Amino acid sequence: MKFFTDWEGPWILNDIAYELCLAIFNNGEFFERISQYDDYLMMSGKGSAGSTLKLIAPFLVAAELKREEIVKISRDLAKFVPQAEEAMRFLCERYEAVVISTSYEDYLKVTSEMLGVRGKIHGTSFDPEKYEIDERWKRWLIEKVDEIASLPEIDPTDPDERAVEYLNDLFKEIEKSPFKRVLEEVKVVNAEEKRRIMESYGERKVVAIGDSISDVEMLRAAREKGLAVSFNGNRYAVREANVIVVSETALSEAMIVDLFLRKGFEAVKNYENSEHELLDEVMGKTEIYFEASEDVIEKSEKMRKRLRGKVGELG
């Protein structure tokens, strides 16, 4: 049997796109604006959640990022959810992991190997070194990084019109530039693609773990056929889940997945009396809910920010 899971959030605390923007541009605000713009496009029906990796790709190409740098940054900065290695080992001894993430493939391969994942990995393919672009165009795009960072924050439901208009115009310019090919070729594993990949396995009993807006389609589909787990999710993920885990240990994920695949949903609902071998490790560190009230959303987002820091505030 298989279990399906997102990577950033449920297992690793980093956001590779954020880490790359910090390392290459020394500019976290640039990434925040692009991520907020991505959320706005999704909420307004003009895009799909999880496209941030596509939107930042031309800038990384302009900065002459190398694949070996992605690997090094991924390995050097990797920080996992507490007890993630133990939890993943427990699950992989019993089931096949299927990791479905918007993250770049090189990052997924490195960090999943570090955690001992045994199974399939699906991520966004990106080779920044294959593009030959004139230095003048590279300088032009790099100059936009600080301009983007200086834009007002973009609330996806009530966005700053000036910020949205600037980014709309900029990406129209990019699509007329040599960077157009980058945008065309970076095929992001976005929200819809995550669901499609999960469903392509044809599992009769489905369990999926997610934590953000890019997981909503996968969680929605999993909920219809089995278990949709929000692990320290933001409000988008919590609202689509039928099990909401607020926890400081990845062992809680392992316990819930194992209970469901062996005994079904009723066993999950009765987890406190399950006598599961991980229960003692989980109790005191975990709260599990089955309804997405505003109080539950607040608790989940608070734990998300506590564990993940700045990236936990993003969509």
N, C-alpha and C positions, 0 to 999 in steps of 0.2 A: 504493500500500500504506500501511497505517496502523501506528502503534505506540501502545500504551496505557501511560499512566504516572500514578502518583501525583504529587503536587506537592511537598508539604512533606517534606523529606528528600532525595529524588532530585534536586531542582532548587533549592529555596530552603531556607535554613537556619532560617527563622523558623517558629514555630507561632502562627498568628494568634489562637487562643483564649487562649494564654498571654500574648501581647503585649497583648491587650485587657484581660485581668484585671490585668496590671501597670499599664496606663495608667489604667484606670477605678477600680480598687479599691486600687492599690498593694499588691497581695497575691498573690504567686506561689504561696504555700502553699495558698490557696483553690483555685486551678486544679489543683494537684498532687493534692489530695484528691479532687476531682471526677473527674479523669482516672483515678486509681487505682480509684475506685469503679466507673467505667465498665468498666475491665478486669476487676474482680471480677464484675460482672454478666454479662459475656461468658463468663468462665471457668466460672461456675457455671450457665450455661445460662439465665440470667434476662434476658439482653439481647443486643444485637448490638454488636460492636466498632465504635467510631467514633461513639458517641452522646454524647460529651462536649459537642459543639456544641449539642445539644438541651438537655442538662442545665444548661448555664450560661446559656442564652438568657433564662429568666425573670429572672435576676439582672441581666443587661445591660439588659433592659427596665425593671426597677425603678430602675436607675441613669440612665435616660433617655438612653441611648446613641443617637447620631444616625448615619445611614448615611454622612454626609460625614465623620464621625470615623473610621469603619471605613476609608474610602478614604484619609484622611490618614495614619492610623497605618500602614496597609499600605504606602503609598508611602514614608513617611519612614523606616521601620525595615527596609525590605527588604534582606536580605543573602543573596546567592546562593552556591551551591556554586561553588568556584573553576572558572573557565573554562566556566561554564554557558551564557553567551551564545554563545560560539563553538561549543559542542557542540550547542545547540539550533538554531543557524543551519545547521550541517552537516546535521542530520537533516531540518529543515524544507525544505531545498533538494531533498531526495530523497523524503521521505515526509510523510504527514499526521499531525500530532500529535493524540492524543485524551487530554486531561487529565481524570482521574477522581479527584476529591478530596472528602474530607469537609468541607473548608474552606468558609467563607462565600463566596458567588458574587462579592460586591463585591471582596473581597480577591483572588480568583483572577483576575478581569478586569484589575485594576490591575497585579498583579505579572506576569501572563503577557504583557501588552502590553509591560512593561518589558524582558522577555527576548526579545521578538520571536516569540512562539509563533504559528504559523499552523496552525489546526485547530479542533477542537471543545473546549469547556470544559464540564465537568459538576461542579457543586458544590451546596452546601446553600443554599437560598433563605431569607433572613432579613431582614425589615424591622422593626426594633425600634420604629419611630416610629408604626406603625399601631395600636398598642394603647393604649386609654384606660383607665387603672387608677387608682383612688383613691390619694391620697397616703399614706393610712394603711397600705394594703397594701404600697406601695413601701417605706415605712420598715420595716415588719415584715420583709420579705425581705432588705433591705440589712443589717439587724442580724444576720442569719444568716451573713454572709460571714466575719466574724472567728471565729465559733463553729466553722464548718467548717474554717477554717485551723488552729485549735488542736487538731483531732482527731489521734489517732495515725496514722502512715502505714498504708496498707492494702495488704498483700501479697495480690495476687489469688488466690494458691493457699493462703494461710494468713492470712486477714484478721483484723484486730482486731475482735472482735465488737461492742464498744461503738461504734466508728466506723461500722460497717455498720448497726447498729440505729438510730443517730441519723439517718443519711442515708435509710434506708428510711422512717422515720417522717416526716422532713421532706418528702420528695417525695410522700408520701401527703397531707400537709397542703397542699402546693402544688397537687395535683390537685383539691382541694376549694375552692381559692381562685380569684380572677379570673385568675391566671396559668395556669390549666389550659388555656386557649385557646392560649397560647404553646407549651406542650408538645405540644399536638395538631397545631398548624400547622407547626412546624419539622420538615420531613421531611428527615432527615439522609441523606446519601449514605453509608450505613454499609457494612460488609463485604459483605453480601449484595447490596446495591444496586450496589456497584462491579462485582461479577461480572455482574449482570444487564445493566448498561449495556454492558460490554465484549462480552458475548455477543450483544447486540442488533445489533451491527454485522455479524455474520455473516462475519467474516474467516476465510479458510481457513488462513492462516498467522498465528499469534498470537504476539505478544511483548508482555509486560507487565513494568513496573518498579514495585517497591514497597519499603517499608522497615519496615513496622510491623504491628501486630495487625489494623488495619483493612484491610490488603491481603491477608490470608491467603486469602480466598475467590477473589479475582481471580487471585492467583498460582497457586493450586491448579488452577483451570480452565485457565490459560495453560500450565501444565506438561503437561497432558494433550494439548494440541494444538500445542505449540511450545516457547516459551522463557519461563520465569519467572525474572526477574532480581531478586535482592535487592541493593540498592545501600546499603551501610553500614547494613544492616538490624539490627533487634534479633532476638532468638532466634525470635520468632514468624514473622517474614518469612523468615529464613534457612532454617528447617526446611521451608518450602513451596517453596523455589526450586530450580531445577536449574542455575542459574549464580549464584554468590555473589561479588559484586564488593566488595572492600575498597579504597577509593580516595580520594585527596584531589583528584581532578579529575573533572568531569562528562564530559570527553572519553572516559573509559573506557566510560560508558554509550553514547555515540554510536558508538564502535567496535564494541561487542558487538551492538547493535541492527542496525547496517549489515551486519556479517558474517553475522548470522543471516538477515536478509531477502534478502540477495543470494545467499548460498552455503549456508545451512543450519547445523544444529547441529554437524556435524563441523568446519566452519570455525571455529566459536567455540571448540571444544575445542583446536584447533590454532592459536589466535590468535597465539602467539609466533612462528610461522613464516609468518604470513599476508601479510607485507609490506604491511599496511594503511597508508594514508597518515597515520593518527593514531597508529600504534604507537609511534613514537619519543617522542611527547608523553606517552603513557600509561606506558611502561616506566619503572620506578624510582619511580612514584607509585601503583602499583596492584598488588594481588594478586587473582588470580581462582581460585576453587575450584569444584568440582563435587560435593562431598560436605559435608554439614553436621555435621562433628565438633564436639565441645565446644571444641576449640582454635580452629576457624574461627569459631564463634559468638563466642568471647571477642575475637578480633581485630576482627570486624565491629562489635561493640558498643563496643569501645575507640575505633575510628575515628569511629563515630557520635557518641560523647560529645565527642571531640576537636573535631569540626567544629561540632556543634550546641549544645554546652554543656549547660545544665540540662535543656532540653526533650529532649535526646537520651537522658536516663535514663528517660523515660516510655514507656508502651506504644505 
